[in-house]
Amino acid sequence: MALESELDRLGIQCVHSTPYHPQTCGKVERFHQTLKLFLAKQAPAQSLAHLQLQLDAFRKIYNQQRPHRALDGRTPLQVFNTRLKASPSMAQPQIDYRIRRDRFDAEGRVTLRYLSRLRHFHVSYKRRSQPVMLLVAGDHVRVIAEDGALLRELTLDPSRDYQPSTSPTLVRHQVRQRSAST
């Protein structure tokens, strides 16, 4: 108890737990025993500064040099440095929500500005020159006809000005192409 009161007097934090509760006291008591054994082997401190040097040396040995059986022979500092550290999460970029009214061009395409560049994508030849509404959420775009029908939904590829068409190719066309190439 004299050591604990001396540590408290020096302003060194001690871990306190519920008395007579071995689940919480065991590790703290083991640490205190190790610290007392270390200080007993040292020359008596002549001053507070000398005691502080002894405690600093103990902390360095305890955390940085002493291999620990429960840590597979590694030091506590080595284990600490290998673990992922908690950090503040990066703020999610705000999504740009837009509604844009436009018309298909003569070939059934529509143009949208994304990341300061025009992006072009095809929707349908059948609907050329018809009015359309674009619902934009970041890089996600929905093309909606006047009657509310969803004409196309896509995620813009920032590396391309002309977005690829997603029109399905029929299986029979693929069979014909393969048979013609053999």
N, C-alpha and C positions, 0 to 999 in steps of 0.2 A: 504494500500500500504506500510505502514511503516513496517508491519510484514513481508511482502514478501521481501522487500529489506533487512531486518535484516536476514531472512532465507538465502537469496542469499549470504549475506556477510559471514554467517557461513558455507557456502558451502553445504547447504541443497538444494537438487533439488526440484524445483517447476514444476508443470505441466503447460505448456503454451498452449494456444489454440487461435484460431482466435477471435479477439474482435467482440462483437455484434453478436455472433453466438450461440444462446442458446442451440443448440443440443450438442455442445462440451463444452460450458462454465458451464452448469448447475451443473454437478457433481463436478467440480473443485471448483466452487464458494461455493457449499454446504459444501465441505470439509474444505475450508478456514474459513467459518462461524463457523463450529464446533470447529476447532482449536482455533480461536479467543475467543470463549465463554469459552473454557477450560482454556486458559491462563489468561483471565480476572478474573476468580475465584481463581487463584493462587496468592500467595504473589509475588510482583514484584521481578524479578530475580536480584540478587546482582552482578552476574558475568556471563560470558559466560558459565562457567562450570555449574552454577546453572540453567541457561536457558536450557542447554543441558539435564540436569536431568529431568526438567519439560517436555521437548519434548519427551524424552525416556519414561516417565511415560504415556504421552498421547498416544504414539504409542502402548504401551502394552495394555492399556485400550481399545483403538479403535479397535485393531486387535484380542485380546485374551480374553477380558472379557465382552465387550459390545454385548449383543444379538441384532441381526439385524432383523427387521420385514420382509424384503424381502428374508431373508434366513431361514424363519420359526423359528425364535428365536435362531438360531445357531450363533456362532461367525464367523467372516471371516476366522480365522485360522482353525476352525473345517471344514468348507466347503473346504478350500484349501487342507487340509490333506486327505479328502475323494476322491478328484479327481485324475484320472490317470495322471501321469506326463509324459511328453515327454522325451524320452531318445534316445540315438543313437541306431540305429538298429544294431543288431548283423550281422556281416559279414556272408554272405551265404557261407557254405563250398563249396569248389571247387569240381565239379563233375569230377570223373576220367573217361575219355573217352578212350576206348581201342578197337582195332580190333585184333581178335585172330583167326588164322587159326588152325584147329584141325581136328581130325577124330573121328567118332563115334566108340565106343568100340563094342564088339561082341553082346552086348544086346541092342544097339541103344541108349546108354547114352553118355554124354559128361561131362567133369569135368572142373571147372573154379575156380581159386583162388579168393576169395573175403574176405576182412577183415582178411587176413593172414591165412585163412583156406580154404581147398578144399571143393567146393560145387558140388554135383553131381545131374544131372537131366536127366530124360528120355525124348527122343524125339520120336523115331520110330524104331521098330524092322526091318521094311522094309528097312531102310537106314543104317544098321549096316556096319561098316568099310568104309563108304563113307566120303569123305572130306566135311568139313563144315566151315563156317565162323561165328564167334561170334562178334556181335556188342554190346559193353558194355558201358553203360552210368550210372555210379554209381551202383545202385542196379538193374537197368533195363537192361535186356538182350534180344537180338533178335538173333535167330539161323537161318542162311540163307544157303540154299543149293548152290551148284556150279552154278546152272542155275538161281539163284537169287530168288527162291521161299522162302517165309517166312515159316519156319517149326514150330517154336515155339517162343512165346514171353512171358516173365515172369518177375516178380519182385522177386528178391531173398529175402528169409526170413533169416535174420542173425542168428536166433535161431536154424536153422536146417541145417545139413550137406547134407542131401538128400532131395532135393526139391520135393514137392508133384506133382504128375502128374495132368494135367488138361484135360485129355481125357474125352470127354462127355460120360455119361452113357445113354444108350437108355432107353426109357420109358418102352418098353416091358420087359426088364430085371428087372426093378424095380417092375413091376406088377407080374412077375413070382416069385420074391423073396418074396413079400408080401403074395401072395396066398399060397406059399409053407410053410411060417411060421405060417399061421393061421390054 
